[in-house]
Amino acid sequence: MNTTRFKTVAEAAAHLAEDPHVAKRVENEISRNAVVTALLEMRVAKGLTQEDIANSMGCDASKISRIESIESGNDRQLKWTDIVGYAAALKLQMSILFDDESLPAAARIKQCVFQIDNDLKRLAGLAKSLGGDDEISRGIDRFYKQVLFNFLMRFSEHHEQLRAIINVPAKAPQPCLTESVPQRTPELVPETTQPTVKD
């Protein structure tokens, strides 16, 4: 039995419909509902009901149902106050990220690295403020080690994949950075005449 693997849901939908144009329509639909989908997934992950969110937002549960209903519209129909209220009900700290896909991959990766750096600094600040709690401090220390381990593992995997795709040239010999010391020419010592020993 042949198994077909798809990279995206849109590809799978196009394959099932036997229509390549379906992929584009599915991608557009997913992009229009990215916020709704993210909110719904986070609510379910936290084990909260629509009633829980409604009680926190001070509204009826039917409103939460309409917000989460993809059939009723898309992200463009969401009100900013509803997004903020929903995020607050999930006890989330919300921030806006403008991701410029036209930037080179290297620049986008650097942005992620800077964000991770900021988050780790905040974690270090938390550890400092709770310095008297040994259990929390040990937990933060373990987390730092896990972050380092996971990063090195992923970096190593991607680097090996890169070397399998492209030919990474060997390093050119690096010039010596130490100052060259002029070689001293050995002085010529005149030969000494050995005395002749007569019998």
N, CA, C and O of each residue as an XYZ file, in Angstrom:
796
protein
N       0.844     -1.199      0.000
C       0.000      0.000      0.000
C       0.874      1.243      0.000
O       1.712      1.416      0.885
N       0.686      2.097     -0.978
C       1.472      3.316     -1.079
C       0.899      4.383     -0.152
O      -0.308      4.626     -0.128
N       1.783      5.009      0.604
C       1.370      6.068      1.529
C       1.883      7.396      1.003
O       3.081      7.576      0.780
N       0.958      8.316      0.809
C       1.331      9.643      0.320
C       1.467     10.581      1.502
O       0.561     10.690      2.328
N       2.588     11.248      1.579
C       2.826     12.198      2.665
C       2.677     13.616      2.145
O       3.115     13.947      1.043
N       2.053     14.434      2.960
C       1.818     15.823      2.579
C       2.485     16.743      3.595
O       2.525     16.458      4.792
N       3.001     17.845      3.087
C       3.654     18.823      3.954
C       2.644     19.713      4.669
O       2.904     20.174      5.780
N       1.507     19.955      4.051
C       0.510     20.852      4.624
C      -0.883     20.258      4.463
O      -1.104     19.344      3.669
N      -1.823     20.809      5.247
C      -3.227     20.410      5.130
C      -3.750     20.786      3.751
O      -4.552     20.063      3.160
N      -3.282     21.936      3.242
C      -3.740     22.393      1.928
C      -3.368     21.396      0.837
O      -4.166     21.146     -0.067
N      -2.179     20.827      0.907
C      -1.764     19.830     -0.079
C      -2.640     18.587      0.002
O      -3.028     18.027     -1.023
N      -2.952     18.155      1.224
C      -3.795     16.977      1.406
C      -5.195     17.222      0.838
O      -5.766     16.350      0.183
N      -5.743     18.416      1.093
C      -7.077     18.752      0.594
C      -7.098     18.772     -0.932
O      -8.048     18.289     -1.547
N      -6.059     19.327     -1.540
C      -5.981     19.370     -3.000
C      -5.891     17.965     -3.594
O      -6.468     17.676     -4.642
N      -5.143     17.092     -2.888
C      -5.007     15.710     -3.362
C      -6.346     14.982     -3.296
O      -6.728     14.287     -4.238
N      -7.057     15.145     -2.179
C      -8.348     14.473     -2.019
C      -9.381     14.997     -3.001
O     -10.209     14.240     -3.508
N      -9.330     16.301     -3.268
C     -10.289     16.905     -4.197
C      -9.868     16.729     -5.648
O     -10.634     17.005     -6.571
N      -8.624     16.261     -5.833
C      -8.071     16.109     -7.186
C      -8.149     17.419     -7.958
O      -8.432     17.451     -9.155
N      -7.887     18.497     -7.227
C      -7.928     19.838     -7.825
C      -6.827     20.680     -7.183
O      -6.943     21.031     -6.009
N      -5.766     21.015     -7.913
C      -4.654     21.780     -7.326
C      -5.068     23.165     -6.837
O      -4.406     23.739     -5.972
N      -6.171     23.713     -7.390
C      -6.608     25.038     -6.967
C      -7.189     25.028     -5.558
O      -7.298     26.074     -4.917
N      -7.561     23.846     -5.079
C      -8.123     23.741     -3.730
C      -7.076     24.121     -2.688
O      -7.407     24.699     -1.653
N      -5.823     23.800     -2.960
C      -4.755     24.096     -2.003
C      -4.697     25.582     -1.684
O      -4.572     25.962     -0.520
N      -4.788     26.420     -2.702
C      -4.728     27.863     -2.489
C      -5.918     28.346     -1.675
O      -5.777     29.201     -0.801
N      -7.110     27.783     -1.973
C      -8.306     28.205     -1.244
C      -8.215     27.807      0.229
O      -8.618     28.564      1.113
N      -7.681     26.612      0.480
C      -7.533     26.146      1.862
C      -6.511     27.002      2.600
O      -6.729     27.364      3.756
N      -5.393     27.332      1.942
C      -4.379     28.187      2.559
C      -4.958     29.553      2.920
O      -4.674     30.094      3.988
N      -5.763     30.098      2.033
C      -6.392     31.396      2.311
C      -7.342     31.309      3.494
O      -7.402     32.214      4.327
N      -8.089     30.203      3.558
C      -9.053     30.023      4.654
C      -8.326     29.899      5.992
O      -8.757     30.468      6.995
N      -7.221     29.152      6.000
C      -6.436     28.984      7.227
C      -5.841     30.315      7.669
O      -5.861     30.648      8.854
N      -5.310     31.078      6.706
C      -4.695     32.364      7.059
C      -5.723     33.356      7.582
O      -5.410     34.192      8.430
N      -6.966     33.263      7.074
C      -8.013     34.182      7.527
C      -8.491     33.852      8.938
O      -9.104     34.690      9.599
N      -8.210     32.627      9.402
C      -8.697     32.202     10.715
C      -7.565     31.824     11.663
O      -7.762     31.037     12.589
N      -6.385     32.383     11.432
C      -5.226     32.021     12.253
C      -5.421     32.402     13.711
O      -5.087     31.619     14.601
N      -5.956     33.592     13.974
C      -6.149     34.052     15.355
C      -7.218     33.224     16.048
O      -7.035     32.786     17.184
N      -8.342     33.010     15.359
C      -9.434     32.217     15.933
C      -8.941     30.818     16.290
O      -9.216     30.308     17.377
N      -8.212     30.210     15.366
C      -7.701     28.855     15.601
C      -6.742     28.824     16.788
O      -6.803     27.909     17.609
N      -5.855     29.820     16.886
C      -4.898     29.868     17.987
C      -5.603     30.030     19.335
O      -5.240     29.366     20.306
N      -6.601     30.902     19.400
C      -7.338     31.105     20.648
C      -8.052     29.830     21.076
O      -8.016     29.446     22.245
N      -8.697     29.182     20.120
C      -9.427     27.950     20.417
C      -8.487     26.857     20.912
O      -8.791     26.164     21.882
N      -7.334     26.703     20.239
C      -6.374     25.671     20.639
C      -5.834     25.929     22.039
O      -5.664     24.990     22.817
N      -5.561     27.185     22.369
C      -5.036     27.501     23.700
C      -6.097     27.286     24.778
O      -5.779     26.845     25.883
N      -7.357     27.596     24.461
C      -8.422     27.365     25.448
C      -8.541     25.880     25.760
O      -8.624     25.485     26.923
N      -8.549     25.064     24.716
C      -8.667     23.615     24.900
C      -7.457     23.071     25.659
O      -7.601     22.214     26.532
N      -6.260     23.572     25.326
C      -5.035     23.108     25.989
C      -5.056     23.421     27.482
O      -4.494     22.671     28.279
N      -5.698     24.519     27.865
C      -5.774     24.897     29.279
C      -6.956     24.249     29.990
O      -7.142     24.441     31.191
N      -7.750     23.487     29.255
C      -8.869     22.798     29.861
C     -10.019     23.717     30.268
O     -10.765     23.409     31.197
N     -10.159     24.841     29.571
C     -11.215     25.806     29.880
C     -12.392     25.633     28.927
O     -12.222     25.228     27.778
N     -13.576     25.944     29.417
C     -14.777     25.856     28.591
C     -15.133     27.241     28.058
O     -14.570     28.250     28.482
N     -16.070     27.269     27.130
C     -16.561     28.547     26.619
C     -17.214     29.349     27.739
O     -17.141     30.578     27.756
N     -17.850     28.651     28.671
C     -18.463     29.334     29.819
C     -17.408     30.001     30.694
O     -17.630     31.097     31.210
N     -16.257     29.343     30.865
C     -15.170     29.928     31.657
C     -14.691     31.238     31.033
O     -14.489     32.233     31.728
N     -14.516     31.220     29.726
C     -14.055     32.427     29.028
C     -15.115     33.516     29.114
O     -14.802     34.686     29.334
N     -16.375     33.117     28.937
C     -17.471     34.087     28.985
C     -17.576     34.738     30.361
O     -17.786     35.947     30.460
N     -17.432     33.950     31.415
C     -17.505     34.506     32.766
C     -16.387     35.511     33.008
O     -16.593     36.543     33.647
N     -15.198     35.198     32.489
C     -14.074     36.118     32.665
C     -14.278     37.400     31.869
O     -13.901     38.481     32.322
N     -14.877     37.283     30.678
C     -15.082     38.445     29.824
C     -16.366     39.199     30.176
O     -16.590     40.310     29.695
N     -17.204     38.594     31.013
C     -18.449     39.244     31.383
C     -19.465     39.264     30.256
O     -20.156     40.261     30.050
N     -19.553     38.159     29.527
C     -20.507     38.084     28.410
C     -21.173     36.727     28.425
O     -20.911     35.906     29.305
N     -22.028     36.492     27.459
C     -22.725     35.223     27.340
C     -21.854     34.218     26.591
O     -21.043     34.593     25.745
N     -22.033     32.934     26.914
C     -21.235     31.882     26.269
C     -21.491     31.820     24.770
O     -20.627     31.378     24.012
N     -22.679     32.263     24.333
C     -22.974     32.242     22.905
C     -22.040     33.167     22.126
O     -21.740     32.914     20.960
N     -21.583     34.239     22.774
C     -20.644     35.149     22.109
C     -19.316     34.456     21.874
O     -18.703     34.630     20.821
N     -18.865     33.673     22.843
C     -17.606     32.937     22.685
C     -17.755     31.915     21.574
O     -16.820     31.682     20.808
N     -18.922     31.310     21.487
C     -19.172     30.352     20.417
C     -19.084     31.025     19.053
O     -18.546     30.452     18.105
N     -19.610     32.231     18.957
C     -19.546     32.955     17.678
C     -18.110     33.350     17.354
O     -17.695     33.295     16.196
N     -17.350     33.749     18.374
C     -15.950     34.125     18.142
C     -15.166     32.934     17.599
O     -14.348     33.079     16.690
N     -15.423     31.765     18.162
C     -14.652     30.579     17.791
C     -15.174     29.900     16.524
O     -14.508     29.018     15.981
N     -16.328     30.290     16.061
C     -16.923     29.645     14.900
C     -16.291     30.153     13.617
O     -16.438     31.324     13.266
N     -15.591     29.276     12.921
C     -14.965     29.638     11.654
C     -16.025     29.934     10.601
O     -15.843     30.797      9.742
N     -17.139     29.201     10.682
C     -18.191     29.380      9.678
C     -18.800     30.778      9.742
O     -19.309     31.285      8.743
N     -18.745     31.400     10.929
C     -19.397     32.706     11.077
C     -18.571     33.843     10.507
O     -19.057     34.969     10.404
N     -17.355     33.571     10.144
C     -16.537     34.653      9.593
C     -15.064     34.319      9.668
O     -14.685     33.150      9.583
N     -14.231     35.328      9.826
C     -12.801     35.100      9.920
C     -12.182     36.139     10.846
O     -12.884     36.910     11.500
N     -10.848     36.142     10.888
C     -10.146     37.033     11.814
C     -10.492     38.504     11.599
O     -10.465     39.287     12.548
N     -10.815     38.887     10.376
C     -11.105     40.290     10.096
C     -12.359     40.779     10.807
O     -12.524     41.979     11.027
N     -13.233     39.863     11.161
C     -14.459     40.248     11.837
C     -14.319     40.275     13.354
O     -15.250     40.659     14.061
N     -13.154     39.866     13.854
C     -12.921     39.921     15.298
C     -12.721     41.365     15.748
O     -12.070     42.157     15.066
N     -13.286     41.690     16.893
C     -13.050     42.999     17.479
C     -11.805     42.938     18.367
O     -11.528     41.931     19.019
N     -11.074     44.042     18.369
C      -9.847     44.095     19.164
C     -10.138     43.847     20.638
O      -9.378     43.157     21.316
N     -11.239     44.409     21.133
C     -11.590     44.227     22.546
C     -11.884     42.758     22.859
O     -11.600     42.287     23.960
N     -12.453     42.037     21.890
C     -12.732     40.618     22.116
C     -11.438     39.806     22.181
O     -11.311     38.891     22.994
N     -10.480     40.150     21.315
C      -9.193     39.436     21.327
C      -8.479     39.669     22.653
O      -7.968     38.730     23.263
N      -8.446     40.932     23.097
C      -7.777     41.265     24.352
C      -8.475     40.580     25.523
O      -7.819     40.034     26.410
N      -9.819     40.612     25.523
C     -10.569     39.985     26.601
C     -10.381     38.481     26.643
O     -10.241     37.895     27.716
N     -10.378     37.864     25.483
C     -10.183     36.413     25.392
C      -8.789     36.045     25.893
O      -8.630     35.093     26.656
N      -7.781     36.803     25.461
C      -6.403     36.531     25.902
C      -6.267     36.699     27.404
O      -5.577     35.917     28.059
N      -6.925     37.723     27.958
C      -6.871     37.939     29.407
C      -7.535     36.784     30.148
O      -7.072     36.377     31.214
N      -8.629     36.253     29.577
C      -9.311     35.119     30.198
C      -8.416     33.889     30.223
O      -8.518     33.054     31.121
N      -7.542     33.782     29.235
C      -6.587     32.672     29.178
C      -5.340     32.944     30.008
O      -4.432     32.117     30.090
N      -5.319     34.153     30.635
C      -4.153     34.582     31.433
C      -2.885     34.593     30.564
O      -1.829     34.096     30.956
N      -3.034     35.175     29.381
C      -1.910     35.280     28.452
C      -1.391     36.704     28.409
O      -2.153     37.663     28.527
N      -0.090     36.827     28.241
C       0.507     38.128     27.975
C       0.566     38.282     26.464
O       1.268     37.532     25.786
N      -0.157     39.237     25.947
C      -0.281     39.373     24.501
C       0.707     40.403     23.972
O       0.896     41.466     24.563
N       1.320     40.076     22.872
C       2.211     41.010     22.190
C       1.987     40.863     20.692
O       1.491     39.838     20.225
N       2.354     41.890     19.951
C       2.185     41.880     18.506
C       3.545     41.704     17.844
O       4.492     42.430     18.147
N       3.633     40.743     16.947
C       4.869     40.475     16.227
C       4.626     40.708     14.740
O       3.744     40.095     14.138
N       5.406     41.584     14.171
C       5.339     41.824     12.738
C       6.445     41.001     12.087
O       7.628     41.308     12.231
N       6.051     39.960     11.375
C       7.000     39.039     10.758
C       7.101     39.357      9.276
O       6.166     39.123      8.512
N       8.236     39.887      8.885
C       8.458     40.257      7.493
C       9.054     39.067      6.747
O      10.248     38.790      6.858
N       8.207     38.360      5.981
C       8.669     37.176      5.271
C       9.612     37.503      4.116
O      10.245     36.609      3.554
N       9.705     38.787      3.765
C      10.623     39.158      2.691
C      12.066     39.245      3.182
O      12.998     39.313      2.381
N      12.244     39.242      4.511
C      13.599     39.302      5.052
C      14.326     37.990      4.793
O      13.695     36.937      4.707
N      15.640     38.045      4.670
C      16.408     36.803      4.515
C      16.219     35.910      5.742
O      15.944     36.396      6.839
N      16.368     34.614      5.544
C      16.182     33.663      6.642
C      17.119     33.974      7.803
O      16.741     33.838      8.967
N      18.342     34.390      7.486
C      19.321     34.681      8.543
C      18.835     35.828      9.443
O      18.992     35.770     10.663
N      18.247     36.865      8.839
C      17.763     37.999      9.613
C      16.595     37.599     10.498
O      16.494     38.059     11.635
N      15.706     36.744      9.985
C      14.556     36.312     10.773
C      14.999     35.427     11.935
O      14.442     35.513     13.030
N      15.989     34.587     11.700
C      16.503     33.737     12.776
C      17.130     34.591     13.867
O      16.963     34.309     15.054
N      17.853     35.640     13.468
C      18.457     36.536     14.462
C      17.389     37.194     15.319
O      17.581     37.356     16.524
N      16.266     37.575     14.719
C      15.186     38.173     15.491
C      14.675     37.196     16.550
O      14.406     37.589     17.685
N      14.546     35.931     16.179
C      14.104     34.912     17.135
C      15.121     34.743     18.262
O      14.754     34.583     19.426
N      16.395     34.782     17.902
C      17.444     34.633     18.910
C      17.398     35.790     19.905
O      17.549     35.586     21.110
N      17.190     37.009     19.394
C      17.101     38.165     20.279
C      15.891     38.055     21.205
O      15.966     38.442     22.371
N      14.769     37.524     20.690
C      13.579     37.362     21.515
C      13.827     36.330     22.614
O      13.430     36.531     23.762
N      14.482     35.231     22.259
C      14.828     34.213     23.262
C      15.746     34.807     24.314
O      15.603     34.524     25.503
N      16.694     35.637     23.874
C      17.614     36.284     24.801
C      16.853     37.163     25.799
O      17.146     37.152     26.995
N      15.884     37.915     25.300
C      15.092     38.772     26.189
C      14.295     37.948     27.194
O      14.201     38.308     28.367
N      13.720     36.836     26.723
C      12.926     35.990     27.617
C      13.799     35.356     28.692
O      13.393     35.263     29.851
N      14.999     34.919     28.312
C      15.906     34.321     29.299
C      16.373     35.358     30.316
O      16.579     35.032     31.485
N      16.540     36.600     29.878
C      16.908     37.656     30.820
C      15.788     37.901     31.824
O      16.043     38.128     33.007
N      14.542     37.855     31.343
C      13.406     38.006     32.247
C      13.366     36.858     33.256
O      13.057     37.060     34.430
N      13.683     35.654     32.783
C      13.706     34.498     33.672
C      14.814     34.637     34.710
O      14.639     34.285     35.876
N      15.960     35.159     34.265
C      17.059     35.386     35.209
C      16.662     36.424     36.257
O      17.016     36.298     37.429
N      15.923     37.454     35.827
C      15.437     38.455     36.775
C      14.486     37.856     37.783
O      14.499     38.229     38.956
N      13.653     36.918     37.327
C      12.743     36.227     38.248
C      13.525     35.403     39.254
O      13.199     35.383     40.441
N      14.562     34.723     38.774
C      15.392     33.921     39.676
C      16.059     34.801     40.730
O      16.193     34.409     41.889
N      16.475     35.998     40.308
C      17.121     36.916     41.249
C      16.140     37.406     42.307
O      16.482     37.519     43.484
N      14.901     37.697     41.867
C      13.903     38.192     42.820
C      13.443     37.112     43.780
O      12.969     37.409     44.876
N      13.584     35.843     43.365
C      13.186     34.731     44.222
C      14.395     33.956     44.700
O      14.335     32.741     44.885
N      15.482     34.658     44.898
C      16.743     34.002     45.247
C      16.679     33.185     46.517
O      17.461     32.251     46.695
N      15.749     33.526     47.409
C      15.661     32.798     48.668
C      14.967     31.462     48.542
O      15.039     30.642     49.458
N      14.296     31.223     47.431
C      13.574     29.964     47.226
C      14.465     29.007     46.457
O      14.602     29.131     45.240
N      15.068     28.058     47.146
C      16.026     27.152     46.522
C      15.363     26.256     45.480
O      15.965     25.957     44.450
N      14.127     25.826     45.740
C      13.458     24.919     44.815
C      13.207     25.596     43.475
O      13.440     25.001     42.423
N      12.723     26.864     43.510
C      12.480     27.595     42.271
C      13.794     27.872     41.553
O      13.870     27.754     40.330
N      14.823     28.236     42.300
C      16.132     28.510     41.697
C      16.682     27.276     41.005
O      17.234     27.364     39.908
N      16.530     26.112     41.655
C      17.005     24.872     41.024
C      16.197     24.561     39.765
O      16.737     24.079     38.769
N      14.886     24.845     39.825
C      14.047     24.616     38.660
C      14.454     25.486     37.490
O      14.498     25.017     36.352
N      14.753     26.757     37.754
C      15.195     27.663     36.696
C      16.541     27.221     36.142
O      16.784     27.296     34.938
N      17.419     26.758     37.038
C      18.727     26.273     36.581
C      18.565     25.062     35.671
O      19.252     24.956     34.655
N      17.668     24.152     36.023
C      17.417     22.984     35.168
C      16.857     23.420     33.823
O      17.211     22.867     32.782
N      15.977     24.421     33.854
C      15.382     24.889     32.607
C      16.453     25.456     31.683
O      16.430     25.188     30.482
N      17.394     26.239     32.222
C      18.474     26.798     31.406
C      19.277     25.674     30.754
O      19.638     25.757     29.580
N      19.550     24.631     31.521
C      20.317     23.507     30.968
C      19.531     22.802     29.869
O      20.100     22.382     28.862
N      18.202     22.672     30.070
C      17.378     22.038     29.046
C      17.347     22.872     27.770
O      17.403     22.327     26.667
N      17.257     24.205     27.919
C      17.258     25.089     26.750
C      18.553     24.919     25.967
O      18.541     24.803     24.741
N      19.672     24.904     26.691
C      20.967     24.748     26.031
C      21.069     23.398     25.341
O      21.533     23.314     24.204
N      20.636     22.337     26.023
C      20.707     20.987     25.448
C      19.853     20.890     24.187
O      20.310     20.396     23.157
N      18.606     21.368     24.276
C      17.699     21.285     23.123
C      18.210     22.107     21.941
O      18.105     21.689     20.788
N      18.770     23.292     22.247
C      19.307     24.123     21.165
C      20.463     23.423     20.465
O      20.527     23.392     19.236
N      21.371     22.865     21.250
C      22.533     22.201     20.650
C      22.105     20.978     19.844
O      22.667     20.705     18.783
N      21.112     20.243     20.343
C      20.636     19.073     19.618
C      20.025     19.480     18.278
O      20.343     18.892     17.245
N      19.140     20.494     18.295
C      18.494     20.937     17.051
C      19.517     21.532     16.093
O      19.471     21.290     14.887
N      20.443     22.314     16.647
C      21.470     22.927     15.800
C      22.303     21.855     15.118
O      22.612     21.955     13.930
N      22.665     20.829     15.882
C      23.482     19.748     15.329
C      22.718     19.010     14.226
O      23.287     18.681     13.185
N      21.420     18.752     14.458
C      20.615     18.046     13.459
C      20.526     18.850     12.161
O      20.719     18.311     11.071
N      20.230     20.156     12.292
C      20.084     20.985     11.099
C      21.415     21.163     10.378
O      21.466     21.255      9.152
N      22.485     21.209     11.157
C      23.797     21.358     10.525
C      24.154     20.114      9.726
O      24.722     20.215      8.639
N      23.824     18.941     10.260
C      24.081     17.701      9.531
C      23.229     17.648      8.264
O      23.697     17.197      7.219
N      21.971     18.109      8.355
C      21.114     18.148      7.167
C      21.686     19.096      6.114
O      21.647     18.818      4.915
N      22.211     20.207      6.587
C      22.802     21.170      5.660
C      24.000     20.574      4.951
O      24.155     20.751      3.743
N      24.844     19.875      5.679
C      26.030     19.277      5.073
C      25.654     18.170      4.086
O      26.412     17.878      3.161
N      24.481     17.553      4.281
C      24.034     16.514      3.353
C      23.480     17.111      2.070
O      23.426     16.440      1.039
N      23.063     18.389      2.131
C      22.468     19.038      0.958
C      23.508     19.776      0.132
O      23.520     19.693     -1.096
N      24.384     20.501      0.825
C      25.385     21.292      0.111
C      26.773     20.829      0.488
O      26.982     20.192      1.520
N      27.710     21.164     -0.369
C      29.102     20.812     -0.123
C      29.759     21.951      0.640
O      30.042     23.008      0.076
N      29.999     21.728      1.923
C      30.637     22.750      2.743
C      32.135     22.656      2.532
O      32.742     21.648      2.891
N      32.753     23.696      1.953
C      34.195     23.618      1.682
C      34.996     23.551      2.963
O      34.606     24.088      4.000
N      36.129     22.872      2.859
C      37.012     22.775      4.016
C      37.581     24.143      4.347
O      37.711     25.007      3.480
N      37.910     24.319      5.595
C      38.454     25.603      6.023
C      39.810     25.844      5.378
O      40.662     24.957      5.319
N      39.985     27.066      4.897
C      41.283     27.438      4.349
C      42.242     27.650      5.510
O      41.832     28.091      6.583
N      43.513     27.340      5.303
C      44.469     27.551      6.398
C      44.497     29.011      6.815
O      44.616     29.909      5.982
N      44.387     29.231      8.107
C      44.364     30.581      8.639
C      45.793     31.100      8.809
O      46.675     30.363      9.250
N      46.020     32.366      8.459
C      47.368     32.923      8.652
C      47.690     33.019     10.138
O      46.821     33.264     10.975
N      48.960     32.820     10.429
C      49.396     32.907     11.819
C      49.283     34.345     12.284
O      49.718     35.268     11.594
N      48.692     34.535     13.470
C      48.467     35.883     13.971
C      49.633     36.403     14.800
O      49.678     37.583     15.146
N      50.584     35.509     15.121
C      51.714     35.951     15.929
C      52.721     36.668     15.052
O      52.843     36.383     13.861
N      53.432     37.591     15.646
C      54.431     38.337     14.885
C      55.562     37.404     14.484
O      56.029     36.575     15.264
N      55.975     37.570     13.261
C      57.081     36.738     12.802
C      58.380     37.283     13.377
O      58.686     38.471     13.272
N      59.112     36.396     13.972
C      60.395     36.788     14.563
C      61.483     36.526     13.532
O      61.639     35.399     13.063
N      62.236     37.563     13.179
C      63.291     37.343     12.168
C      64.292     36.307     12.639
O      64.768     36.322     13.774
N      64.587     35.413     11.720
C      65.541     34.376     12.065
C      66.941     34.961     12.149
O      67.392     35.691     11.267
N      67.588     34.628     13.203
C      68.958     35.125     13.393
C      69.932     34.226     12.655
O      69.962     33.011     12.852
N      70.722     34.851     11.803
C      71.708     34.083     11.042
C      72.850     33.698     11.966
O      73.464     34.561     12.593
N      73.135     32.417     12.052
C      74.223     32.004     12.964
C      75.557     32.589     12.511
O      75.893     32.625     11.327
N      76.287     33.040     13.509
C      77.601     33.615     13.200
C      78.570     32.502     12.822
O      78.550     31.398     13.368
N      79.416     32.851     11.861
C      80.429     31.885     11.452
C      81.616     31.978     12.385
O      82.215     33.040     12.555
N      81.940     30.871     12.974
C      83.071     30.843     13.906
C      84.271     30.279     13.166
O      84.207     29.173     12.630
N      85.349     31.019     13.135
C      86.528     30.497     12.406
C      87.037     29.219     13.030
O      87.022     29.037     14.247
N      87.488     28.341     12.152
C      88.000     27.094     12.666
C      89.323     27.347     13.380
O      90.159     28.127     12.924
N      89.485     26.681     14.485
C      90.737     26.821     15.232
C      91.723     25.768     14.745
O      91.359     24.623     14.476
N      92.929     26.169     14.645
C      93.962     25.248     14.177
C      94.387     24.354     15.337
O      94.831     24.809     16.391
N      94.227     23.066     15.083
C      94.587     22.139     16.138
C      96.122     22.013     16.172
O      96.752     21.892     15.121
N      96.707     22.039     17.338
C      98.186     21.904     17.419
C      98.617     20.512     16.967
O      97.983     19.505     17.283
N      99.711     20.495     16.222
C     100.251     19.222     15.751
C     101.074     18.613     16.830
O     101.981     19.242     17.375
N     100.762     17.395     17.138
C     101.497     16.709     18.192
C     102.541     15.826     17.512
O     102.228     14.935     16.723
N     103.800     16.116     17.856
C     104.892     15.322     17.284
C     105.273     14.225     18.228
O     105.287     14.372     19.450
N     105.585     13.110     17.599
C     106.040     11.992     18.437
C     107.448     12.291     18.941
O     108.028     11.483     19.667
